[in-house]
Amino acid sequence: IFLPGNGGSHKQVRSVAAESRRVERERATLAEATPSRRKETVKVSMNSMDDDDDAAKREDGDTFDAQKARVPRLDWFAVSFGEELSAFHGALLEDQTAFAARVVEHVASMYASSDAVTNSNASENTKTKSRKEPEPTHVVLLGHSMGGLVARGALLDDALQKKRNTLAVSLVTLASPHAYSPATTTMRAARRHARLNEAWRLGYAEEKGSVTNVALASVTGGDRDRQVLASHADL
């Protein structure tokens, strides 16, 4: 699920969606190749093993199984906020956060698996024992700029909190000012920012906190991004 930032458009998802699809097709082609080509010998040089734990575990002549390395297909959804200037208004951020939470809930419901694993000829006791918990639904969120803050706020929503045992979330933020927003111009927006960070801090501190089911990666633009510095995107 792509969430655009301040003044951003949902159409920005097209580039990342096209790239993920390209990678998926490339891996699928490799996996569906002839059996003689499915396993490729990977020669690992000593130079490439420096500071790379995974590579260090390989030895010359180890094989790479392309079938196991296939990337699952991603179905992309994009949220449209009407290109609102959310960086300047706390009320807009709150409205976008509530809307994003409902979007996540809806998309997750589209992929929910059934917990009924029964045999029609089995007894009632056997049916009860054969039932199992549904597999967690994995939702990936991609937030650009203020969209990253909206995504973090949405994951604290009460309805989504009740689904923590059946919902796994990966959140990737691109140039999102988590620690400090240089565009904050109102006290309401500043207070909301502080409350969000405190809620996440407590959510991670507790053993079964509110965001312990969330894997988060914050990506910055590096030295060339003079608006959202690396220190702003730090959690």
Backbone bond lengths (Angstrom), bond angles and torsions (degrees), N, CA, C in turn:
res aa  C-N    CA-C-N  psi(-1)  N-CA   C-N-CA  omega(-1)  CA-C   N-CA-C  phi
1 I - - - 1.457 - - 1.522 108.02 -
2 F 1.321 116.82 120.39 1.459 121.13 -179.75 1.519 110.09 -95.58
3 L 1.337 115.68 131.28 1.457 121.61 177.34 1.528 108.53 -119.96
4 P 1.335 117.68 114.16 1.466 120.64 -178.13 1.524 111.75 -73.52
5 G 1.312 114.83 165.64 1.452 120.44 -178.16 1.510 113.25 -97.64
6 N 1.311 115.48 -156.38 1.457 122.63 -177.01 1.529 110.94 -59.19
7 G 1.341 116.93 115.70 1.456 121.63 -179.34 1.512 114.04 69.62
8 G 1.326 117.30 9.70 1.459 121.26 -176.51 1.518 113.19 -83.53
9 S 1.315 114.91 162.31 1.462 121.63 -178.79 1.516 111.23 -110.96
10 H 1.325 115.45 148.14 1.461 120.32 176.09 1.525 111.16 -64.47
11 K 1.328 117.42 -19.02 1.458 121.68 -179.05 1.523 111.95 -69.03
12 Q 1.319 117.24 -14.45 1.463 120.22 178.85 1.519 112.27 -64.67
13 V 1.317 117.71 -14.37 1.462 120.89 -179.79 1.515 112.00 -69.51
14 R 1.321 117.09 -18.19 1.467 120.10 -172.47 1.528 112.83 -60.24
15 S 1.331 116.70 -39.27 1.459 118.77 -177.26 1.524 112.03 -67.56
16 V 1.339 117.06 -46.12 1.466 119.48 -178.72 1.528 110.81 -71.43
17 A 1.323 116.44 -33.94 1.470 119.25 177.78 1.524 110.72 -66.81
18 A 1.330 116.74 -39.81 1.459 120.42 178.85 1.527 110.74 -65.42
19 E 1.328 116.97 -39.67 1.462 120.21 -179.63 1.523 111.20 -68.38
20 S 1.335 117.99 -42.70 1.464 119.92 179.31 1.525 111.30 -65.06
21 R 1.324 116.02 -34.90 1.455 119.71 177.16 1.526 110.85 -68.52
22 R 1.335 116.67 -38.67 1.461 120.35 178.16 1.522 110.48 -61.40
23 V 1.335 116.69 -43.98 1.459 120.90 179.99 1.531 110.17 -65.04
24 E 1.327 116.08 -41.00 1.470 119.57 179.92 1.523 111.12 -62.29
25 R 1.309 116.79 -42.05 1.464 120.54 179.54 1.519 110.94 -67.24
26 E 1.314 115.92 -38.94 1.463 120.60 179.74 1.517 110.76 -63.53
27 R 1.341 116.55 -45.00 1.465 120.13 178.28 1.527 111.09 -67.86
28 A 1.339 116.91 -37.74 1.463 119.87 179.79 1.520 111.06 -64.41
29 T 1.325 116.45 -40.42 1.461 120.50 178.17 1.519 110.76 -62.30
30 L 1.329 116.64 -41.30 1.454 121.01 179.06 1.528 111.04 -66.25
31 A 1.344 116.32 -39.74 1.460 120.29 -177.89 1.516 112.54 -70.96
32 E 1.331 116.55 -30.09 1.460 120.72 -177.30 1.522 112.70 -93.32
33 A 1.320 116.32 9.40 1.463 119.99 179.35 1.524 109.78 -68.62
34 T 1.314 116.31 174.84 1.462 120.50 179.94 1.517 109.84 -62.70
35 P 1.353 118.01 151.74 1.464 121.03 -178.10 1.516 113.79 -52.26
36 S 1.321 117.13 -33.54 1.456 119.26 -178.26 1.521 112.27 -69.35
37 R 1.355 115.98 -19.97 1.453 119.64 -178.50 1.522 112.19 -104.69
38 R 1.320 118.63 -5.60 1.463 120.57 -176.33 1.504 112.47 -65.77
39 K 1.339 115.35 -32.60 1.456 118.90 178.81 1.515 108.88 -109.69
40 E 1.296 114.64 120.97 1.444 120.13 -179.21 1.515 108.83 -112.83
41 T 1.302 114.76 136.68 1.457 119.21 179.20 1.514 109.85 -77.21
42 V 1.310 115.03 127.59 1.458 120.96 -179.42 1.513 108.51 -108.14
43 K 1.291 116.22 114.48 1.451 121.92 176.83 1.519 108.37 -90.97
44 V 1.293 116.20 117.07 1.457 120.77 -177.46 1.518 109.13 -101.59
45 S 1.290 116.33 118.67 1.460 120.43 178.51 1.516 109.75 -78.97
46 M 1.301 115.72 157.33 1.461 119.99 179.54 1.512 111.15 -64.63
47 N 1.328 117.24 -30.46 1.465 119.42 -179.50 1.513 111.77 -65.55
48 S 1.321 118.00 -37.52 1.457 121.28 -177.46 1.514 112.67 -76.90
49 M 1.333 116.93 -7.26 1.455 120.50 -177.95 1.512 112.08 -89.68
50 D 1.318 118.33 -8.88 1.448 120.92 179.90 1.518 110.18 -67.74
51 D 1.325 116.00 131.69 1.458 122.48 176.80 1.517 112.55 56.82
52 D 1.302 117.98 29.69 1.456 121.72 179.55 1.517 108.38 -135.66
53 D 1.335 115.35 97.39 1.463 119.62 -174.69 1.514 112.05 -62.13
54 D 1.350 115.55 -40.74 1.456 118.55 -178.16 1.516 110.96 -65.90
55 A 1.313 116.53 -44.73 1.455 119.83 -178.93 1.520 111.14 -67.79
56 A 1.332 116.05 -32.03 1.458 119.76 -178.06 1.522 111.58 -66.83
57 K 1.326 116.30 -23.04 1.453 119.90 -178.77 1.527 111.73 -79.73
58 R 1.357 117.01 -14.57 1.446 120.42 -179.85 1.516 110.14 -86.47
59 E 1.297 115.70 158.13 1.452 121.52 176.00 1.515 108.38 -126.28
60 D 1.319 116.62 157.27 1.457 119.68 178.57 1.529 109.70 -55.48
61 G 1.338 115.06 131.18 1.456 119.28 178.19 1.513 112.89 98.12
62 D 1.357 118.81 -7.53 1.454 120.72 176.15 1.525 108.58 -63.77
63 T 1.323 116.39 152.06 1.457 120.24 -177.59 1.509 110.83 -106.43
64 F 1.309 115.17 152.21 1.458 123.24 178.81 1.515 108.39 -111.63
65 D 1.315 117.86 119.63 1.445 122.15 -178.36 1.523 109.02 -89.10
66 A 1.318 117.81 108.59 1.457 122.04 -177.48 1.514 111.82 -65.81
67 Q 1.342 116.86 -31.86 1.465 120.05 -178.97 1.515 110.99 -62.28
68 K 1.342 116.04 -42.47 1.459 119.97 -179.56 1.528 111.78 -71.66
69 A 1.305 117.07 -23.08 1.461 121.07 -175.83 1.526 112.58 -89.89
70 R 1.294 118.89 3.62 1.459 121.56 -177.52 1.523 111.14 -62.58
71 V 1.301 115.58 135.98 1.464 121.09 -178.91 1.520 109.02 -86.85
72 P 1.340 118.34 127.99 1.467 119.81 177.85 1.523 110.61 -62.63
73 R 1.291 116.74 148.49 1.465 121.01 179.63 1.523 109.81 -72.01
74 L 1.311 115.66 138.27 1.460 121.68 178.54 1.522 109.44 -104.83
75 D 1.320 116.35 130.03 1.458 121.39 172.58 1.526 107.05 -96.73
76 W 1.327 116.75 116.70 1.458 120.75 -174.58 1.526 111.69 -93.33
77 F 1.321 114.55 137.48 1.458 122.68 172.92 1.527 107.00 -125.07
78 A 1.317 117.08 144.72 1.462 120.92 -179.92 1.524 109.62 -125.78
79 V 1.316 115.03 135.14 1.458 121.43 179.40 1.530 108.96 -95.80
80 S 1.309 116.65 131.97 1.462 121.18 177.21 1.527 109.21 -104.11
81 F 1.327 115.86 120.48 1.460 121.68 176.00 1.526 111.58 -102.54
82 G 1.323 116.68 13.36 1.458 119.92 179.12 1.518 113.36 68.91
83 E 1.347 116.41 23.51 1.462 121.87 179.91 1.532 111.80 56.43
84 E 1.326 116.05 37.50 1.467 121.21 178.34 1.529 111.20 -70.01
85 L 1.316 116.07 151.27 1.461 122.19 179.58 1.528 109.11 -89.53
86 S 1.323 114.39 73.91 1.468 120.33 -173.18 1.517 113.19 -71.50
87 A 1.332 118.02 -17.88 1.464 119.91 -177.32 1.525 111.90 -69.84
88 F 1.328 116.81 -17.92 1.460 120.14 -173.75 1.525 113.93 -107.35
89 H 1.340 117.20 -6.80 1.463 118.83 -173.88 1.529 110.35 -136.16
90 G 1.333 116.00 118.99 1.454 120.66 178.72 1.511 113.03 -63.52
91 A 1.354 116.48 -35.16 1.470 119.97 -179.27 1.523 111.07 -64.39
92 L 1.326 117.04 -38.92 1.466 120.27 178.03 1.524 110.91 -65.02
93 L 1.317 116.60 -40.05 1.467 120.39 177.99 1.520 111.13 -61.30
94 E 1.322 116.50 -41.57 1.465 120.19 -179.56 1.519 111.20 -66.31
95 D 1.340 116.57 -41.16 1.468 119.96 178.64 1.529 110.46 -65.74
96 Q 1.324 117.16 -42.52 1.458 120.67 179.34 1.522 111.29 -65.06
97 T 1.319 116.33 -37.47 1.465 120.51 179.63 1.522 111.00 -63.71
98 A 1.331 116.95 -45.09 1.466 120.96 179.46 1.526 110.59 -63.44
99 F 1.325 116.97 -40.99 1.460 120.95 179.58 1.529 110.73 -66.44
100 A 1.338 116.36 -42.87 1.472 120.56 -179.78 1.524 111.01 -62.24
101 A 1.327 117.20 -36.98 1.467 120.38 178.91 1.524 110.87 -62.32
102 R 1.340 116.52 -40.97 1.461 119.56 178.75 1.532 110.78 -68.09
103 V 1.323 117.21 -33.35 1.463 120.76 177.90 1.528 110.06 -65.45
104 V 1.326 116.65 -46.19 1.466 120.53 179.14 1.526 110.06 -60.59
105 E 1.310 116.53 -43.80 1.463 120.87 -179.99 1.527 111.06 -61.85
106 H 1.317 116.68 -42.13 1.467 120.57 -179.05 1.523 111.75 -67.90
107 V 1.327 116.42 -46.40 1.469 119.99 -179.33 1.527 110.53 -62.57
108 A 1.344 116.89 -41.55 1.464 120.22 178.71 1.526 111.03 -61.79
109 S 1.331 117.12 -36.86 1.474 120.50 -179.18 1.520 111.50 -67.72
110 M 1.320 117.17 -24.60 1.468 120.67 179.47 1.523 111.95 -70.04
111 Y 1.339 116.94 -22.75 1.452 121.24 -176.55 1.526 112.52 -113.93
112 A 1.330 117.72 9.81 1.456 121.11 -178.01 1.522 109.93 -63.21
113 S 1.338 116.31 135.52 1.461 121.36 179.85 1.515 109.70 -95.15
114 S 1.316 116.12 155.93 1.459 121.36 -179.12 1.521 110.33 -81.69
115 D 1.341 115.53 143.87 1.464 119.22 178.49 1.521 111.47 -96.63
116 A 1.335 116.67 4.68 1.465 119.65 -179.10 1.523 109.65 -89.55
117 V 1.327 116.18 103.99 1.465 121.58 177.90 1.527 106.07 -121.56
118 T 1.312 115.90 82.42 1.463 120.31 -172.29 1.513 111.06 -129.50
119 N 1.321 114.73 161.91 1.445 122.43 175.39 1.528 107.68 -107.04
120 S 1.329 117.21 127.12 1.460 120.69 -175.46 1.517 111.97 -62.60
121 N 1.330 118.58 -22.87 1.460 121.45 -179.15 1.520 113.05 -94.09
122 A 1.322 116.93 -1.98 1.461 119.90 -177.45 1.523 110.90 -82.39
123 S 1.334 114.17 160.18 1.452 119.41 177.88 1.511 110.15 -73.66
124 E 1.349 116.71 169.35 1.462 120.72 179.99 1.519 110.73 -61.92
125 N 1.341 117.65 -40.28 1.464 120.66 -179.73 1.530 110.98 -64.03
126 T 1.320 115.28 -41.08 1.460 119.57 179.69 1.520 110.65 -66.14
127 K 1.353 115.43 -39.55 1.463 119.28 179.05 1.517 111.01 -61.17
128 T 1.340 115.44 -41.38 1.455 120.02 -178.92 1.522 111.04 -62.98
129 K 1.335 115.76 -42.02 1.452 120.04 -178.55 1.528 112.23 -71.36
130 S 1.349 115.86 -27.75 1.453 118.35 -175.88 1.523 113.45 -84.55
131 R 1.328 116.02 -8.73 1.455 118.44 177.19 1.527 109.50 -71.93
132 K 1.305 116.22 145.14 1.451 120.22 178.04 1.521 109.90 -137.66
133 E 1.305 115.01 162.01 1.455 119.82 179.07 1.534 109.31 -67.64
134 P 1.336 116.97 144.26 1.461 119.04 179.15 1.521 111.35 -67.19
135 E 1.316 115.27 150.62 1.454 119.71 176.96 1.531 109.17 -65.95
136 P 1.327 117.44 141.04 1.470 118.84 179.12 1.527 111.48 -60.85
137 T 1.315 115.96 138.77 1.441 121.19 175.05 1.519 108.46 -83.15
138 H 1.318 116.93 128.77 1.460 121.68 -177.46 1.523 109.89 -100.66
139 V 1.313 116.35 118.86 1.453 122.26 179.14 1.523 108.69 -115.25
140 V 1.325 116.04 132.51 1.466 121.86 178.61 1.528 108.52 -107.22
141 L 1.321 116.33 126.35 1.460 121.54 177.94 1.523 108.93 -110.19
142 L 1.318 116.03 136.10 1.457 121.79 175.98 1.520 107.91 -124.07
143 G 1.326 116.19 110.99 1.459 120.30 -177.86 1.515 111.56 -113.06
144 H 1.317 115.69 127.55 1.466 120.08 177.03 1.531 109.68 -99.98
145 S 1.331 115.95 129.11 1.461 122.08 177.19 1.538 110.08 55.46
146 M 1.329 117.55 -122.13 1.464 120.46 -178.51 1.524 111.95 -65.51
147 G 1.327 116.90 -18.24 1.465 119.92 176.15 1.512 111.78 -63.10
148 G 1.349 117.03 -27.54 1.459 120.53 175.88 1.518 111.70 -67.46
149 L 1.333 116.57 -38.23 1.472 120.53 177.63 1.521 110.52 -69.81
150 V 1.317 115.94 -38.89 1.463 119.97 177.03 1.526 110.24 -61.09
151 A 1.326 116.79 -42.66 1.466 120.87 179.72 1.525 110.95 -63.35
152 R 1.322 116.87 -43.51 1.471 120.06 179.17 1.521 110.99 -61.90
153 G 1.313 116.41 -41.53 1.462 119.83 178.44 1.516 112.50 -66.70
154 A 1.339 116.22 -38.19 1.463 120.11 -179.03 1.520 111.83 -63.71
155 L 1.339 116.74 -34.14 1.463 120.19 -177.91 1.531 112.25 -71.31
156 L 1.328 117.13 -11.40 1.464 120.85 176.08 1.522 111.57 -92.04
157 D 1.326 117.06 0.95 1.458 121.97 -178.76 1.527 110.82 -60.09
158 D 1.314 116.69 140.99 1.474 121.96 -176.26 1.526 112.02 -58.33
159 A 1.341 117.00 -43.51 1.466 119.71 -177.95 1.522 111.09 -64.66
160 L 1.335 117.72 -39.08 1.464 120.51 179.02 1.522 111.03 -72.71
161 Q 1.315 116.91 -30.63 1.456 119.90 178.06 1.525 111.53 -62.61
162 K 1.322 117.42 -32.38 1.455 121.15 179.24 1.527 111.98 -71.60
163 K 1.329 116.86 -15.09 1.463 121.39 -178.54 1.524 112.22 -102.82
164 R 1.324 117.67 15.20 1.463 120.55 -174.16 1.520 113.05 -59.47
165 N 1.339 117.56 -31.34 1.469 120.06 -178.63 1.528 112.48 -77.49
166 T 1.332 117.37 -16.42 1.461 120.73 -177.66 1.519 112.31 -120.92
167 L 1.334 116.61 9.10 1.454 119.97 -178.05 1.524 110.23 -135.19
168 A 1.327 115.72 115.62 1.462 121.36 175.61 1.521 107.93 -105.29
169 V 1.313 116.36 137.17 1.466 120.34 -173.68 1.526 110.66 -127.55
170 S 1.313 115.56 133.17 1.466 122.15 169.28 1.526 106.72 -112.18
171 L 1.317 116.52 125.66 1.457 121.38 -177.97 1.522 109.54 -119.39
172 V 1.324 115.92 122.38 1.463 122.37 175.67 1.521 107.42 -115.94
173 T 1.326 116.59 125.33 1.457 120.35 178.77 1.518 109.80 -114.91
174 L 1.312 116.47 139.19 1.459 123.00 -178.77 1.529 109.42 -113.27
175 A 1.321 115.93 112.63 1.465 121.72 178.95 1.528 111.52 52.36
176 S 1.311 115.97 45.89 1.465 120.65 178.01 1.525 109.98 -95.03
177 P 1.326 118.34 127.99 1.467 121.41 -177.40 1.524 111.94 -80.15
178 H 1.321 116.52 75.36 1.459 120.59 -175.68 1.531 111.99 -67.21
179 A 1.307 117.38 -46.11 1.461 120.31 -174.92 1.523 112.09 -77.30
180 Y 1.316 115.59 -38.13 1.463 119.39 -175.86 1.518 108.64 -159.11
181 S 1.329 116.63 133.47 1.454 120.69 178.09 1.525 110.46 -100.69
182 P 1.308 118.16 119.74 1.463 120.63 179.54 1.521 113.26 -69.49
183 A 1.328 117.57 -11.30 1.465 120.69 -176.96 1.522 113.05 -101.52
184 T 1.317 118.64 2.58 1.459 121.03 -178.93 1.529 110.36 -67.73
185 T 1.324 115.66 122.99 1.462 120.28 -177.65 1.522 113.26 -121.35
186 T 1.349 117.63 -5.64 1.460 120.59 -179.21 1.516 110.29 -125.71
187 M 1.324 116.20 153.16 1.453 121.21 178.68 1.522 111.02 -65.35
188 R 1.322 117.04 -34.67 1.474 120.15 -179.16 1.516 110.68 -62.29
189 A 1.332 116.23 -43.19 1.464 120.11 179.42 1.524 110.56 -66.77
190 A 1.332 116.78 -39.37 1.465 120.70 179.97 1.524 110.95 -65.83
191 R 1.329 116.74 -42.73 1.471 120.18 179.16 1.524 111.04 -65.49
192 R 1.320 116.80 -39.17 1.460 119.49 178.81 1.524 110.24 -63.42
193 H 1.311 116.54 -41.17 1.457 121.82 178.48 1.530 110.34 -59.18
194 A 1.318 116.44 -44.97 1.465 121.04 -178.68 1.526 110.93 -66.45
195 R 1.330 117.03 -41.45 1.470 120.68 179.49 1.524 110.98 -64.21
196 L 1.322 116.42 -39.09 1.463 120.62 -179.79 1.520 110.61 -63.14
197 N 1.319 116.93 -46.37 1.468 120.49 -179.21 1.524 111.68 -65.34
198 E 1.318 117.15 -37.59 1.457 120.17 179.27 1.522 110.82 -67.84
199 A 1.339 116.79 -40.03 1.465 120.49 179.07 1.527 110.80 -64.01
200 W 1.314 117.64 -39.17 1.462 120.36 178.31 1.518 111.80 -70.56
201 R 1.327 116.27 -36.37 1.465 119.37 178.41 1.522 110.15 -62.03
202 L 1.322 116.32 -45.27 1.461 120.38 178.85 1.524 111.16 -69.33
203 G 1.325 116.49 -35.15 1.464 120.69 -179.51 1.505 113.05 -64.71
204 Y 1.324 117.58 -32.12 1.460 121.88 177.69 1.525 111.67 -85.05
205 A 1.331 116.32 -28.26 1.464 119.69 -176.53 1.521 111.54 -70.35
206 E 1.326 117.10 -34.57 1.454 121.19 -178.29 1.527 110.27 -79.54
207 E 1.344 115.37 148.00 1.467 120.59 -177.13 1.519 111.50 -61.09
208 K 1.327 117.07 -40.96 1.456 121.91 176.76 1.518 108.16 -120.62
209 G 1.290 115.25 53.96 1.448 121.18 -177.33 1.521 113.23 -72.30
210 S 1.313 114.78 179.10 1.460 121.30 -172.60 1.522 113.81 -70.05
211 V 1.333 118.07 -19.97 1.466 119.32 -177.40 1.525 112.22 -126.77
212 T 1.318 116.98 22.31 1.467 119.73 179.67 1.521 112.07 -71.70
213 N 1.333 117.75 -12.03 1.462 120.94 177.22 1.520 111.79 -96.14
214 V 1.331 116.20 13.38 1.460 121.02 -175.95 1.528 110.20 -114.89
215 A 1.333 116.23 128.83 1.463 121.69 171.85 1.527 107.14 -102.48
216 L 1.323 117.06 123.16 1.464 120.65 -173.43 1.523 111.37 -122.28
217 A 1.325 116.00 134.93 1.464 122.12 175.02 1.519 108.34 -128.06
218 S 1.323 116.20 122.92 1.459 121.50 179.32 1.526 108.81 -103.72
219 V 1.336 116.25 118.49 1.458 122.40 -177.69 1.522 109.13 -109.81
220 T 1.323 116.81 130.73 1.459 120.77 -179.50 1.527 111.14 -111.01
221 G 1.326 114.82 168.30 1.451 119.86 -179.26 1.510 113.98 -86.09
222 G 1.315 116.97 -0.59 1.460 120.01 178.81 1.515 112.66 79.46
223 D 1.314 115.76 -160.20 1.464 121.01 -175.49 1.519 113.21 -66.12
224 R 1.314 117.23 -22.73 1.466 119.28 -178.07 1.524 112.80 -77.78
225 D 1.308 117.30 -16.70 1.466 120.73 177.45 1.528 107.85 -86.70
226 R 1.309 116.48 102.84 1.455 120.76 -176.98 1.520 112.55 -92.93
227 Q 1.324 117.19 -1.34 1.467 119.71 -179.94 1.519 110.93 -97.61
228 V 1.342 117.02 -52.58 1.456 121.38 176.08 1.522 107.17 -106.93
229 L 1.320 115.14 98.42 1.456 120.18 -178.26 1.518 111.00 -73.19
230 A 1.321 116.40 164.75 1.455 121.00 179.26 1.524 111.14 -59.09
231 S 1.331 116.71 -35.62 1.473 120.52 179.45 1.521 111.33 -68.02
232 H 1.335 118.16 -28.83 1.462 121.56 177.87 1.528 111.35 -70.49
233 A 1.344 115.99 -32.58 1.464 120.36 -175.93 1.522 112.51 -89.05
234 D 1.321 116.15 1.64 1.470 120.30 -178.95 1.512 110.67 -77.69
235 L 1.323 115.22 138.55 1.468 120.36 176.72 1.510 111.15 -97.94
